Every structure is written in C-alpha cells, then in structure tokens.
C-alpha cells in the first residue's frame, strides 16, 4: 500500500533524509521517499497513518495525509 503525506518545512536534501529516516522507523514501513521540492513524502507498506504523521511531526515537520 502506498501512502502520500504532504510535509511542510523541508528545505534541503538533509531535510529529506530526516523525514525519510523518521518514516522508516515506523513499524510496517517498507520504504520511504521524501521530496522537498514537491513537499511530499511517499511511504510503501502497511504502517498506521497516525504513526506516520506522529513520526514526521516528532522530527520537526508538519505533515498531513495527502488527498
């Protein structure tokens, strides 16, 4: 299953790495990719969406599930 999050606050490749690492630490995540230019992160796996949002917010960014 693919989940896309909108992420606010990423401004560089380092930010992408922080968001990706935060998401990959969530149970059920198989892969995570963040794109600061588009302001999104894409997650593969069956992780709980609330856990994904919490992990990104704990890393210092604002996130929402993309429509």
Secondary structure per residue as TSV (DSSP state, phi and psi in degrees):
chain	resnum	aa	ss	phi	psi
A	1	X	-	360.0	138.8
A	2	X	E	-107.1	131.4
A	3	X	E	-122.0	133.2
A	4	X	E	-113.2	131.0
A	5	X	E	-113.9	141.8
A	6	X	E	-89.4	133.3
A	7	X	E	-126.5	124.3
A	8	X	E	-101.9	140.2
A	9	X	-	109.7	-9.4
A	10	X	-	-75.6	132.7
A	11	X	-	-133.1	1.7
A	12	X	S	-161.1	175.5
A	13	X	H	-65.6	-30.5
A	14	X	H	-62.7	-38.0
A	15	X	H	-63.8	-41.0
A	16	X	H	-57.4	-45.3
A	17	X	H	-62.0	-41.9
A	18	X	H	-62.1	-46.1
A	19	X	H	-65.7	-44.6
A	20	X	H	-60.4	-45.0
A	21	X	H	-63.8	-40.1
A	22	X	H	-61.7	-45.3
A	23	X	H	-68.2	-39.3
A	24	X	H	-68.0	-15.4
A	25	X	T	-82.6	-5.4
A	26	X	S	-86.1	134.1
A	27	X	T	-56.8	134.3
A	28	X	T	96.0	-9.8
A	29	X	E	-83.4	124.3
A	30	X	E	-92.4	-34.7
A	31	X	E	-159.8	149.1
A	32	X	E	-139.5	141.2
A	33	X	E	-137.8	127.9
A	34	X	E	-114.1	144.7
A	35	X	E	-130.6	104.5
A	36	X	T	-66.6	-31.7
A	37	X	T	-64.1	-39.6
A	38	X	T	-91.6	-13.6
A	39	X	T	68.7	35.7
A	40	X	E	-133.1	158.3
A	41	X	E	-132.5	136.3
A	42	X	E	-114.2	132.1
A	43	X	E	-122.0	132.4
A	44	X	E	-104.6	135.2
A	45	X	E	132.7	-171.9
A	46	X	-	-116.9	37.5
A	47	X	-	-70.1	152.5
A	48	X	-	-67.2	129.8
A	49	X	H	-63.7	-35.4
A	50	X	H	-65.0	-37.5
A	51	X	H	-66.1	-36.6
A	52	X	H	-63.3	-47.8
A	53	X	H	-61.4	-44.4
A	54	X	H	-62.4	-39.6
A	55	X	H	-66.3	-39.5
A	56	X	H	-68.8	-41.9
A	57	X	H	-66.3	-37.5
A	58	X	H	-63.7	-30.5
A	59	X	T	-77.9	-7.0
A	60	X	T	105.9	15.6
A	61	X	-	-124.8	156.1
A	62	X	E	-93.0	136.8
A	63	X	E	-139.6	151.0
A	64	X	E	-141.8	157.0
A	65	X	E	-74.2	128.0
A	66	X	-	-73.3	144.8
A	67	X	-	-74.1	360.0
